[in-house]
């Protein structure tokens, strides 16, 4: 019986994909841009029960940057639009 060769990604239980092998995924770039553009929020991705990435989330850390404690959207673009609105809401407050 031939032995199966495992790569590190196979052993960990995650699929072996180009992102796991060092290339930058476009979602990683979008996440980095959001974090740079909205330092008053902690920007992150949720993880679904199946281990895949889910919604785009922003948790407020600077009250001057928004009103809602957490903003959740299905895409990076929708989260960016929501954070723009949050910024205007915070500015109107002060």
KEBA-78009 format. One record per residue (C-alpha): residue number from 1; x, y, z. Coordinates in Angstrom, 2 decimals. Layout:
BEGIN
r k=NUM	X=X	Y=Y	Z=Z
...
% end
This chain:
BEGIN
r k=1	X=0.00	Y=0.00	Z=0.00
r k=2	X=1.44	Y=3.37	Z=-1.01
r k=3	X=1.78	Y=5.94	Z=1.72
r k=4	X=0.11	Y=9.27	Z=1.23
r k=5	X=2.37	Y=12.31	Z=1.43
r k=6	X=0.94	Y=15.13	Z=3.50
r k=7	X=1.82	Y=18.76	Z=3.27
r k=8	X=1.69	Y=20.94	Z=6.40
r k=9	X=-1.63	Y=22.45	Z=5.29
r k=10	X=-3.11	Y=18.95	Z=4.88
r k=11	X=-2.03	Y=17.88	Z=8.35
r k=12	X=-3.56	Y=20.93	Z=10.02
r k=13	X=-6.96	Y=20.13	Z=8.55
r k=14	X=-7.09	Y=23.17	Z=6.29
r k=15	X=-7.10	Y=22.83	Z=2.52
r k=16	X=-3.84	Y=23.44	Z=0.74
r k=17	X=-4.54	Y=26.61	Z=-1.24
r k=18	X=-2.29	Y=29.28	Z=-2.74
r k=19	X=-3.11	Y=31.67	Z=0.14
r k=20	X=-1.76	Y=29.17	Z=2.64
r k=21	X=1.40	Y=28.88	Z=0.57
r k=22	X=2.38	Y=32.53	Z=0.81
r k=23	X=0.56	Y=34.46	Z=-1.93
r k=24	X=-1.50	Y=37.44	Z=-0.85
r k=25	X=-5.24	Y=37.00	Z=-1.25
r k=26	X=-7.29	Y=39.99	Z=-2.41
r k=27	X=-9.38	Y=39.80	Z=0.78
r k=28	X=-6.18	Y=40.25	Z=2.78
r k=29	X=-5.46	Y=43.40	Z=0.79
r k=30	X=-8.99	Y=44.71	Z=1.35
r k=31	X=-8.66	Y=43.99	Z=5.08
r k=32	X=-5.34	Y=45.85	Z=5.25
r k=33	X=-6.83	Y=48.88	Z=3.43
r k=34	X=-9.85	Y=49.00	Z=5.74
r k=35	X=-7.59	Y=48.80	Z=8.81
r k=36	X=-5.40	Y=51.61	Z=7.46
r k=37	X=-8.38	Y=53.81	Z=6.52
r k=38	X=-10.34	Y=53.28	Z=9.76
r k=39	X=-7.90	Y=53.18	Z=12.70
r k=40	X=-10.73	Y=53.98	Z=15.13
r k=41	X=-12.15	Y=50.51	Z=14.52
r k=42	X=-10.75	Y=47.01	Z=14.91
r k=43	X=-11.49	Y=45.43	Z=11.52
r k=44	X=-11.71	Y=41.65	Z=11.27
r k=45	X=-13.40	Y=38.74	Z=9.53
r k=46	X=-15.78	Y=36.40	Z=11.28
r k=47	X=-15.23	Y=32.66	Z=10.99
r k=48	X=-18.17	Y=30.41	Z=10.13
r k=49	X=-18.88	Y=27.10	Z=11.80
r k=50	X=-17.27	Y=25.29	Z=8.87
r k=51	X=-14.02	Y=27.22	Z=9.37
r k=52	X=-14.39	Y=29.45	Z=6.31
r k=53	X=-14.23	Y=33.22	Z=6.54
r k=54	X=-17.57	Y=34.94	Z=6.91
r k=55	X=-18.76	Y=38.51	Z=7.39
r k=56	X=-16.63	Y=41.63	Z=7.58
r k=57	X=-16.74	Y=43.21	Z=11.05
r k=58	X=-15.64	Y=46.45	Z=12.66
r k=59	X=-15.54	Y=47.02	Z=16.42
r k=60	X=-15.42	Y=50.64	Z=17.58
r k=61	X=-12.41	Y=51.66	Z=19.68
r k=62	X=-12.51	Y=55.45	Z=19.27
r k=63	X=-15.91	Y=57.09	Z=19.95
r k=64	X=-14.98	Y=59.87	Z=17.53
r k=65	X=-14.88	Y=57.31	Z=14.70
r k=66	X=-18.45	Y=56.04	Z=14.91
r k=67	X=-21.59	Y=55.43	Z=16.91
r k=68	X=-22.43	Y=51.71	Z=16.77
r k=69	X=-20.16	Y=49.47	Z=18.88
r k=70	X=-19.99	Y=46.81	Z=16.14
r k=71	X=-20.75	Y=46.99	Z=12.42
r k=72	X=-21.14	Y=43.77	Z=10.41
r k=73	X=-21.53	Y=43.53	Z=6.63
r k=74	X=-21.26	Y=40.75	Z=4.06
r k=75	X=-18.51	Y=42.32	Z=1.92
r k=76	X=-15.54	Y=44.64	Z=2.34
r k=77	X=-17.23	Y=47.26	Z=0.14
r k=78	X=-20.41	Y=47.21	Z=2.21
r k=79	X=-18.38	Y=47.51	Z=5.40
r k=80	X=-16.48	Y=50.49	Z=3.96
r k=81	X=-19.79	Y=52.19	Z=3.05
r k=82	X=-21.12	Y=51.57	Z=6.56
r k=83	X=-17.95	Y=52.96	Z=8.17
r k=84	X=-18.20	Y=56.10	Z=6.06
r k=85	X=-21.73	Y=56.59	Z=7.41
r k=86	X=-20.49	Y=55.86	Z=10.94
r k=87	X=-17.86	Y=58.58	Z=10.60
r k=88	X=-20.48	Y=61.13	Z=9.55
r k=89	X=-22.79	Y=60.10	Z=12.40
r k=90	X=-19.95	Y=60.56	Z=14.90
r k=91	X=-19.05	Y=63.97	Z=13.46
r k=92	X=-22.69	Y=65.09	Z=13.76
r k=93	X=-22.68	Y=64.01	Z=17.40
r k=94	X=-19.80	Y=66.32	Z=18.35
% end
